[in-house]
Amino acid sequence: MKARVQIMLKDGVLDPQGEAVRHALGTLGFSGVEGVRQGKVIELDLAPGTTEVTVRDMCEKLLANTVIESYRVEMLG
């Protein structure tokens, strides 16, 4: 069983990496990019029977900084 966790900075939190990517894209001639938000994806290989609730608990305790980040869990079967 696998789970995919997508983690992004919450709206209103400064994203310096995203801004650096936006600037670099402009420098390369991609002028249509007005904003970039950068996040991370974590894929977990789980033991059979591991629930989404357990994965959310992992996010709350370790994987995401819930003060500044939001996360989304996708159970892949």
N, C-alpha and C positions, 0 to 999 in steps of 0.2 A: 504494500500500500504506500502511496506517496501523497504528500501535501505540498502545495506551492503557496508561499507567503509573499505577498507584494507589499513593500513598505515604502511610504512616501512621506515627505515633510508635510505637515498640515498647512492649509491655506494661511497666509499671513506670516509664515516663518521664512526668514531670508534663506535663499538657496544659493550660496556662492559658487558651488560646482555647476549648477544649472546656468548661472549667469556667465561663467567662464566658457561653457559650451556654446551658449548663444553668441557671445562675442567672437569666438573662434569661427563659428559658422559664417558670421558676417564678414570676417576677414577673408574667408575662402570664397566669398562671392554669393553666399546664400542669403540674400537680403530680405526674404520674406518671413524670417523667423523672428517673432516678436517676444517670445518667452520660452524658457526651457525649465522644466522641473525634473531633477534627477532623483531616482530612487534605487531600490535594490530588490532583488528576487532571491528568495531562499527556498530551495527544494529539499524536503525531508523524506528520507526513506524510513517508513514507520513499520513497527510490528503489527501483525494482524490484530484488529480490534481497537487500535488507537483511534480515539474519537476526535472530532473537530473541536470539542470543548477542551480536550487536552492540548491540542495545538494552539488554541487561543490562550490558554494558560501559559504556554511556552512564550508566546508573543508578549504577554503582559509582564512576565517576569524577566525575560532576557532578550528576545529577538528584536523588539521594538522599544524605542524610548517614547512611551506614550504621552509624555509631556509635549513633545514637538513632532511626533510622527503618528500617522495613522497606518493601519494595516488591513489587508484583506486576505482571508484564508480560502483556498480552493482545494478541496479533497479530490484527488485524482483516481482513487480506486485501488 
